[in-house]
Amino acid sequence: MDDRTPPHPDLRDVTLQQVLEALVDPVRRSIVTQLWDATEDVKCGGFDLPVSKSTATHHFNVLREAGLIRQYYAGTSRLNSLRGDEFEAAFPGLLEAIVAADLAAA
């Protein structure tokens, strides 16, 4: 693992409360929804977000700490992927329901 890659929690240690608190914010739901629809991993700067870079970094950290996304470096870019299969195993149906609700509200 790259020294710059942040730690990712084992989803067995993540609580439903932590996940729901991470997903209550519309910017974080937008990140999750954009990753859900992405065909490949997305650079931090590749998201359409209405916040500053430092605020976006905070949102990525909350999502990572809640086990929703995985972050890693490719060269100088920090890439993000949804931990979809792992998350589905830990919280069946939750991610799909959240994304569907977010898309319906848009």
Residue, then its C-alpha position, 0 to 999 in steps of 0.5 A: m500500500d502507498d504511504r499516502t493512501p489513507p486507512h480504510p475501516d473494516l466494515r464489520d467495525v462500522t455502525l449503521q449510525q455512522v453510515l447514516e450520519a455520513l449520508v445525511d449530508p447532500v454533498r456526501r450523497s452526491i459523491v456517493t451517487q456520482l460514484w454509483d454511476a461512474t464507470e471508473d474510479v474518479k479523481c477528487g477534482g473530478f466531482d461536480l460539487p458546490v463546495s471548496k476543495s478543503t470542504a470537499t476533502h472533509h466530505f471525502n474523509v467522512l465517507r471513507e471513515a464510514g466505509l463507503i468509499r475507498q481512496y488511493y493514489a495513482g501517480t499524483s491523483r487521489l482516486n475514489s471508488l465506491r465500496g459497493d460489494e463490500f458495503e452491500a454485504a455489510f448493509p444489504g440494500l441500503l446503498e441502492a436505496i439511498v442512491a435511488a432516493d437521491l436520484a429521485a429527489a434530483 
